Amino acid sequence: MPFNLELVDASDLNDWALRREAQELLPRLIRQLLRSTPGVTGLSVRAGEGIGVPGWDGHVDGGAGTACVPRGPSRWEIGTSEDPRGQAQDNYRKRTADPHGFIPASAAFVFVTFRR
């Protein structure tokens, strides 16, 4: 019997993003992936009930950087909206207007979504 390595595809992830559980679990997944990324330090990503707390969804120091994590400090926003572009733009405007004590020019802005 052949083994299929492709367990999940982009459509599955897009469909999963519609579910309420995705809002709480996506940040956990991102946190786990970041923990496993060489060079990442200073990691903080809220998940579960923490997603309702105002402020940045995540703070990361990417060290030298990788293909998926920017070099140096970055601030992260994570979303499951059906309009990912609009949500990313809204988050960017909101965070540049009120960066919660952080200097936006000193870090990269990263928006994460499972949406297309």
C-alpha positions in Angstrom: 0.0 0.0 0.0 1.6 3.4 -1.0 2.2 6.0 1.7 1.0 9.5 1.0 3.3 12.1 2.6 0.9 14.9 1.7 -1.4 14.9 4.7 -2.7 18.4 4.4 -2.9 20.8 1.5 -3.6 24.5 1.1 -7.3 24.0 0.7 -7.4 22.1 4.0 -5.6 24.9 5.8 -7.9 27.5 4.3 -11.0 25.6 5.3 -9.6 25.0 8.8 -9.1 28.8 9.2 -12.9 29.1 9.1 -13.2 27.3 12.4 -13.1 29.1 15.8 -10.5 26.7 17.1 -8.1 27.9 14.4 -7.9 31.3 16.1 -6.6 29.7 19.2 -4.5 26.9 17.7 -2.8 28.8 14.9 -0.6 30.8 17.3 0.3 27.6 19.1 1.5 26.1 15.9 3.4 29.2 14.9 5.1 29.2 18.4 6.1 25.6 18.0 7.5 26.2 14.6 9.5 29.2 15.8 10.8 27.3 18.8 12.2 24.7 16.3 13.9 27.4 14.1 17.6 27.7 14.6 18.7 31.1 15.9 15.4 32.2 17.2 15.5 33.7 20.7 13.4 36.0 22.8 10.2 34.2 21.6 6.8 35.2 22.9 3.6 34.2 21.0 0.2 34.4 22.8 -2.2 31.5 22.1 -5.4 30.1 23.6 -7.2 32.7 25.7 -4.2 35.0 25.4 -5.3 35.9 21.9 -7.9 38.3 23.4 -5.2 40.4 25.1 -4.5 43.7 23.3 -1.1 44.2 21.8 1.3 42.3 19.5 0.5 38.6 19.0 4.2 37.8 19.0 7.7 39.1 19.7 10.6 37.2 18.1 14.4 37.7 17.8 15.3 35.9 14.6 19.1 36.2 15.1 20.8 35.9 11.7 17.4 35.1 10.1 16.1 32.3 8.0 13.9 32.0 4.9 10.8 32.3 7.1 11.9 34.4 10.0 13.4 37.9 9.5 16.9 38.7 10.8 16.8 40.5 14.2 13.8 41.6 16.1 10.3 41.2 14.7 6.8 41.8 15.8 4.1 39.3 14.7 0.4 39.5 14.1 -1.5 36.2 13.4 -5.0 36.1 11.8 -7.6 33.8 10.3 -9.8 36.5 8.7 -11.5 35.6 5.4 -9.9 38.9 4.1 -6.2 38.3 5.0 -4.9 41.3 3.0 -7.4 43.6 4.7 -6.6 42.1 8.1 -2.8 42.5 7.5 -3.2 46.1 6.4 -5.5 46.9 9.4 -3.0 45.3 11.8 -0.1 47.2 10.2 -1.9 50.5 10.5 -3.0 49.8 14.0 0.5 48.8 15.2 2.3 51.7 13.5 -0.2 54.1 15.1 0.2 52.6 18.5 3.2 50.2 18.7 2.7 49.6 22.5 6.0 51.1 23.5 8.0 49.6 20.7 9.8 51.5 17.9 8.4 50.1 14.6 11.5 51.1 12.6 13.6 48.8 14.8 11.9 45.6 13.8 10.2 43.7 11.0 6.4 43.4 10.8 5.3 39.8 10.1 1.7 38.8 9.4 0.8 35.1 9.5 -2.3 33.5 8.1 -3.5 30.1 6.6 -5.6 32.0 4.1 -4.7 32.4 0.4 
